[in-house]
Amino acid sequence: MADAFENILGQSQVREFLRASVASERVTHAYLFTGPAGSNKTMAAYALAQALLCPKGPHGPRGGECGACDICRRVKRKKHPDVRYFAPEGAGGYLVDQIRDIAADTVLAPIQADRKIYILDRVDLLGVQAANAFLKTLEEPPSDVVLILLGRTRESVLPTIVSRCQVVPFRHIPASEAAGILAQNTGASREKARIAIEACDGSITRGIEFLKSNERLAFRARVLEALALLRNADDWDLVGQAGELVVLAKAPLDVVRAAQEEELAENADFLAKSAIRQIEARNKRQLTAKSLESLRQLTAIIRSWLRDVLAVCAETPELVINVDARGAIEDAARATDEARVAAALSAVRRCDEAISYNVSPETCIDALLFETRDALYRPRPRAGAGAVR
C-alpha cells in the first residue's frame, strides 16, 4: 500500500530506509541528506515530515499518510506552519544572524502539530561562524524538533555538522533514467519527459509539475521562440524580450501569493500574533525560493537549447533534446561554431551565479540575452584590429 514515501522517485534505498525508520520509531533528531541537485532530497524531506506529523502515526492507515487528514495535505502542499524550510539568505551562504534566528525558533512550541520539522537547504553553504552558532541546537535540539539538512556532498559540509547528523546519501539519477521515471509516472512520452527533465535541471518532482502545467509549457515555448529570433534581434528587441521573459518566469508567484493570503485569512482568527508572524516569515521564504526556482527554469531552458546547438555543431544531431525546436537549432548551428556555443554556455553559468547573489533578475536576463547573441553570432574582431598606426 502507498505511503508518504512513495514519491521519492529514483531513490529506492532512501525510500526503504526512511520508511523503516518511521515504522520502527527509530527517527533521530538530525539528518543530513546528501546528493546532487535533482536527486529528490527536498521531496524526501517533506515526505519524512509528513510521515512524522500525521496524527495516525506510522502504524495507522497507509503508514503515516492517511490520505485524508488536513495535516497530511498541508505538509504535501508545503503549507504546514510546523514544517519550516530555509535556504541561505546571504550572497555567499547562510548568515550568522539567520542561523541564530533558526536556533531561537526551535525552542518555541509548535503551532499546530506535536513537533516541528526544520528543513535547511544547501548546508554546504554553511560557513564556520554560522555553523558554530548552530552546533548546540544540532547536537541537542528540543525533544519536539527534527532537523533535516540538505547538502550536495558529504565532503562539502563541515565535519562538525556531519558528525552530529545521520547521513543519508542520495544517488545521482542520470537524465535518461529520470526521463524514464517521469514518463512512467505521468504517462507522457519519453520525448516530452526528457524535455521536462532538462527544463527542470534534472528534478523529477519539478518535472512532474512542469508537465502538468499548461502555463509552464507555454512559457518554455516563448523562451524557445526568443532564442530562435536571437540572431536578428537588435538591442531594443533584447531588452523587451528580457523583460517579458522575467515577467512570465515569475507568473507562478502570483498563484503562490494568493494561496498564502487565503490560508492566512482562514487561520488568522485562532492563531496568536507570534504564530502569524512565523507564518508570514515562512511565506516570504517560500516566495523567495519559488522566485529562484522560476528564474532557474528560464536559464535551464536556455542552457538546454544551447546544448542542442552544440550537439548539431558537433555532428551528433541524435542528441538533440528539444526536438520540437529542431529547425531553429539547426539554423543556429549553421551560423555559429562549437567554441562560440561554449562561450554562450559560460554566460548562462554566470547568470545563474548572479541570480544566486540576488542581482536583479531583469539585469541578469537582459545581460544573458545580449551575451548569448554576441557570443553566437557577432563577428569577432580581427587580430590587431583597432591598433594605432
N, C-alpha and C positions, 0 to 999 in steps of 0.2 A: 504494500500500500504506500502511496506517495506521502512524503513528509516535507518538512521545512527545507530539507537539503537537496531535494530532487533537481533544483535548477542550478546547482553548482556544476555546470556542464564542462566536460573535458577533464575533470579532476576527480576520478573515481576514488583514489586513495584518500584524498582530503575528505570527500563526502562520507566515506565509511568511518574515518577516524572521528569526525565531529559527531556523526550520528551515534557512534558507540559511546563517546564521552558523555553526551547528554542522557542517553538511555540508562547508563550506569551511574549517573550523577557524579561523575569524576571531572567536573569542569573546574579548571584552575582560574586564578584571579587575573592572569595576564597572558595574552597570546601575542606572538609575532608571526604574522603571515608574510612569507617572502615569496616573491615571484615577479616576473616581468609584467609590464602593462598588458592588459588583455587576458590575464590568466584567471580572472574571476575572483580575485581576493575580496573585493568590495561586496560582491554578491554573497560570498561565503560569510562575511562578517555580519551582514544583515540576516542571513539565514540562521546563524547561531543566535543572534539577538532574538529573533522570532521564536525559536525553539525554547529559549530560556525564559521569555516573558509570557508565553502562552499560559493562561491560568489553569489549563487542564493538564499541564505538565508532560514530561516525557513518557509517562505511562498511560496518558489519556488517548483519545481517538487520534489516529494519524501521527502519533509520536511527537507531539509538540506543535503540530499545525492542525488545529481542529477544523480549519476551513470555514468557520462561521463566526468566530468571536471578533469583536471590534479591535482588540489588541493585535491579533494576527494581521488583520487588514491594514492597520495603521503602520505597523513595522514594515510590511511589504511595500507600502506606498512611501516609506521613509518620512512618515508624519508623526511618529510616536514621540512625545516630549521626553521620554526617558531613554531614548536611543539617540546619542549625540555624535554627530560626525564633525571632524575637524581636519583642516588642511593648513599648510604653512601660510601665515599671513605676511611674512617678510619676503623681500625680494630674494634673499638667499636661503630662506628656510624658516623654521619656527622662531618666533620672538620669545625672549625670556619672559616678558610680561604675559604673553599668550599662554605659555605653559603654566605660569603661576596662577592665572585665572582658571585654567582647567583643573589644576590641583585643588584650588579653593572650592571649586564647584562640586568636586567629588564628595565632600563632607556634608553636602546638603541632602535632605531627604528626597527620595523620588517624588515626582509629581503625581503619577497615576499608578504605576506598577509597584512591585515589591522590591525591585532592584533597578539599577541603571547600567546601561552599556555605553561605553565610550569607544568610538572608532577614530583612531588617529592615522590619517593617510600620510604617506611619504615620510616616515620616520627616519629614512636615510638622510633627510634634510634636517635632522635634529642635531644641532651643534653641541659642543661640550657644555657651554654655560646653560643652555636651555635644558639639556639632559640632566645636569646636576640639580636643576630646580624641580625635576620630575622624579628623581630616583626614590625618594622616600615614599611617594604616592605609589609608584610602580611596585615597590617591594612589599608595602603593607597598605594596600588600599582599604577603604571601609568594607565591611563584610557584604554590603549590598551592591558592590561595584565590580563589574568585569571590564577589563581593558583589552581592546583588540587593536594592535598596532600593525600597520601595513607598510612594507618596505620592498624595494626592488630586489636586493640580495642580502643575505645574512652578513656578508663581509662589509657591506656599505653602511651597516648600522653599528653604532658604537658598542663595543664589547660590554660596557656597563649596562646597556639596555638589553642586549641579547641574553646576558646571564640571568636576568630577572624574569624571563618570559619562557613559555612553552612555544618552541619554534615549530611552525607548520609550513613545510616547503610546498610551493605550487610549481608545477612544471610548465615550461613554455609550450603553448599549443600552436603548432605550425599553421600557417594561414590556410593551407589546403584542408587540414583536418578540421579547423574551426569552421570553414565554409560547409563541410560535410555535416557537422553537428548542427549548424544553423539551418541548413536545408532540411534535415531530418525533423527538427523541432518546429519548423514553420510551414513546411510544405512548399517553400519557394524552390525555384530551380537552382541548380548548382551555380549557374552563371550569376543569377541575382544575389545569391548568398555570398559569393566571392566579392561582388561589388560592395555589398553592405559591410563585410569584414574590413575591406580596405578603407571605406569611408569612416569606419569607427575605430581605426587604429588597432585592429585585431580583437576587439572586445566582442565576445559572443552575446553578452547581455545587451549591450547598446545596439548591436546588430539586429537583434530581435525587435527592439523598439523602433529602429530605423525602418525596417521593412513594413512595420505596421502603420507607419505614419505617411500619409499622402503628402503632408506638408514637407517632410524631410526629403522625400523622393523628388518633389518639385524643386526644392532648394538645391539638391545635387544637380538637377538638370540645368538650373540657372547658372551655377558655377561653371559647369562644362561649356555652356554657351559663351560665357565671358572669356574663358580660356581659348575657345575657337576663334574669337574675334580679336584676340590679343595682338596679333601681328600687325594689323592695320589700324589699331586704336591710337588716337592721339592722346596728349596728356589730359585734356579735359574729359575724354571718354573714360580714362582710367580712374580719375577722381570720382566721377559719377558712379562707375561700377563698384569701386571700393565701398562707397557709402551705402549703396544698395545692398551689397553682399553682407555687410556688417548688420544692417537692419534685419535682413532675412535670417541671418545666423542667430540673432538674439530673439527671434519671434517666439520660441518656446518659453521664454522667460515670462511673457505676459500670462500664459496659462498657469505657470507655476505660481506667480504672484497672486493671481486671482484665487487659486485654490488655498493659498496660505491665508489670505484675508478672510475667506469664507470659514476656514477652520477656526481661526482666532475668534471670529464673531460668534461662532457656535459655542465656544468654550469660555468666553470672557466672563459670563455671569457667575461661574462657580470656581474660577481659578483666582488664586491670590495674585497680587501685583507682581511679586517676585517671580512667580511661575510664568506670568505673561511676559515679563522681561526676558526670561530664559527662552521662551518660545520665539520671541521676536529676534533674539540673537541667533538662534538656530536657523530661523527663516532667512536671515541675512546671509549666513554662511552658505546655506543651500543655494541661494540665488547666485552668489559668487562662484560656487563650484559649477553650477549649471551654465553660467556665462562662459567660463573657461572651456567647458566641455563642448559648447556650441561653436566657439571660435576654433577649437582644435579640430572639430569636424570639418570646418571650412578648409583649414590647411591640410588636413588628411586627404580630402578630395583633390586638392591641387597637387599634392605630392604623388598621389596615385596616377593622375593624368600624366605628370612629368615622367614617372617611371615607365608608363606605357610608351611615351615618345622615345625614351631611351631604348626600350626593347626593340622598337621598329628601327631606330638608328643602328642598333647592333645586329640587325638582320635576324631577330628572333620574334617575329610578329605573333607567334603562337602564345607568347607570354602576356599578351595584352589582356588586361582585366576589364577595362571599360569598353567592352565590345560595341555598346550602343553609340559610342563616340569615335569609332574606328576611323571614319573618314577624316575628321578634324585632326586626329592623332597622326595619321599618315601624312596629311598636308603639312603639319608642323615638323615632322621628321625630315621631310624633303627640304625644308627651309633652314635647318639647323644641323648640329652635329653632336656627338656624344659629350665632348668637352663643354659645350655650351649648356647642355641639359644638366650636366653635373653642377655647373655654376648656379643654375636656377634652383636645383635641389638644395644647394647650400643656403640660398636666400630663404627657402621655406624653413630650414632649420633655425636660421637667425630670427625669423618671425616668431616661431614657437618660443624661443628663448625670451624674446622681448615681451610677448604676451604673459609669460610666467613672471616677468619682472614688473607687471602691472602697467606697462606702457599703454597709452591709449589705443584701443582696438582699431579705430579709424586710421590712426597713424601707421600702425603695423600693417594692415591690409593694403593701404594705399602704397606704402613703400614696397610691399611684396609684389604687387602687380607691376609697378614700374621696374623693379629689379628683374622680375621674370621676363617681361617683354624685352628689356635691353639685353639680358643675358642670352636669350634665344635668338633674337633677330637683328639687333643693331650692329652695323658694321664695326669691326674692330679697327682702331687706329693703326696705320702702318708704322713700322719701326722707324723711329727718327722723325715722325711727322710732328710738325709744330716746332721743330728745333730752330733756334736763331741762326741765321746765316750771316 
